[in-house]
Amino acid sequence: MASEQTTRELVERYVAALPSDFDALARLRHADFVEEWPQSGERIRGHEKYRAIHETYPGGLPTASDPSIRSTEDTWVLTPLFTPLRIAGSGNTYFIELRLHYPGGDSAHAIAIVEVRDGKVARQTTYFAAPFEAPAWRAPLVEKM
């Protein structure tokens, strides 16, 4: 069984490879890798299908400007396009909080839940959320971020 530190290091290497260091992702993923996108009801079976989807994404994918992203325990250095904000978890389950900026100008927040099996990433469930304007009625009750 992998230690907590070893599993976290695996997840950190995985995050550094997202979204398009396909060779590194292939090495870090389990042979039975599955990614699910619950909002669109899609399941991707296998790294090669993941790669094909991402290589043909209309308008291009977000990319990290600095592939050597550095972090502290739960806070990551910001990059302009693909921003891992935080990794947290324990055992074989971790979550990754991300901010995405697409070449066409769209942006989204994302949460990816990563499950590790046999020392590799076996499952990823990713939720995407587009930013939206807060309603005016809440203004006196909240702080702007």
N, C-alpha and C positions, 0 to 999 in steps of 0.2 A: 504494500500500500504506500502510495506517495505521501511525503510529508506535506503539511500545510504550506510551507515555504516553497517547496518544489511545485506544487499545484498552482500557487499564486504566480510564480515565475513563468510557468507555462501560459497562464492566462495573460500575463503582461506581454510575452512574446507574441501571442495571438493578436492582442489589441494593436501592437505595433505593426503587424502585417496587414490589418484591415485597412481598406476594403479590397485592395487589389495587388498585394504581393502574393500572387497565386502559388508560386513555388513554395514559399514559406508556409502559407496556409495549408497546402497539401501535406507537408511534413508534420504539421501540428494537429491535423484532423484525423479522427478515427476512420477506419475503412468504411464504417457504417454511418458516416456523418449525415445528419439531417438538420435542415434549418426550416423553421416555420415562421410565417408571417400571418398571425391571426387576423389582422384587420382586413386583409384581402383574401383570406381563406386559402393560402397557398402553402405547399410543402415542397421543399427542394431536397431530393434524395441524392446525396453524393456530391463530392467536391467538383467534379467535372461539369455537372449541371449548374452549380453555383457560379463557376467560372464563365460558362457560356452566357448566363443571364447578365453578369456584370460586364463582360466584354462587349455585349451588344446593347447596353443600356442607352436609350435615346438621349442625346445631348451630353453624354459622358457622366462619369461618376465623380463624387467628391474624392479628393486625394489629399493625403497628408503632405504638407510642404517640407516637413522635417521627419524623415523616416526613423531618426534616432530620438524619438520622444522620450523625455525623462520624467520620472514621477517621484512623489513621496508616497507614503502609505496609501492614501486615498485621493490624492489630488494630482492632476496631470497638467503639463505645460500646454497652453492654448496654441493651436495652429489655426491659420486662417480658413481652411476649407473643411477638414475632417478633424473634429476635436473630441478626443476622449477626455471626459471631465473627471470621471471617478470609476474606480473598480472597488468592489466590496464583495465579501462572501466568505465562505469557509467550507471545509470538506471538499466535496466535488462540485459544488454549485456556486457560481459567482455571477454578479450582474455588472454590466458596463453601462454607464451613462455617457451618451454621445451628443454632440451637436454637429449637424451636417449642413453644409452650404454647397448647393449644386451649381454647376457652371451657368445654367440658365437663370439664376437668381433666386430660385426657391430655396427654402431652408426647412429644417425639421429638427426636432429633438427625437432621440431614440433611446430605448432601453433594450439591451440584449442580455438575456439570461443564458449563461453558458454552463453546460454540464460536461464534466470530464469523466471519462471511463478508460481504464487501462493506460493512463498517462497521456491521453489525447483528448481533444475536444470532440465529443460524440454528438452533441445536440446544441443548437442555438435557437432560441425563440426571440424574435425581434419585434418590438412594438414601435411604430413611428407616430409622431404627433406634430402636426404643423402648428406654428405659432399663430396666435389670434389676439385681437385687441380685447382688453378687459372691458367689461361694461362700466359705464360712467358711475352707476349707482354704488359701486364698491370703492371708488376712489378715496373717500374719507376713512375707509377701514383697512387699507392696505398700503404697502410701500412699493414704489416702482423699483424693479430690479435693473 
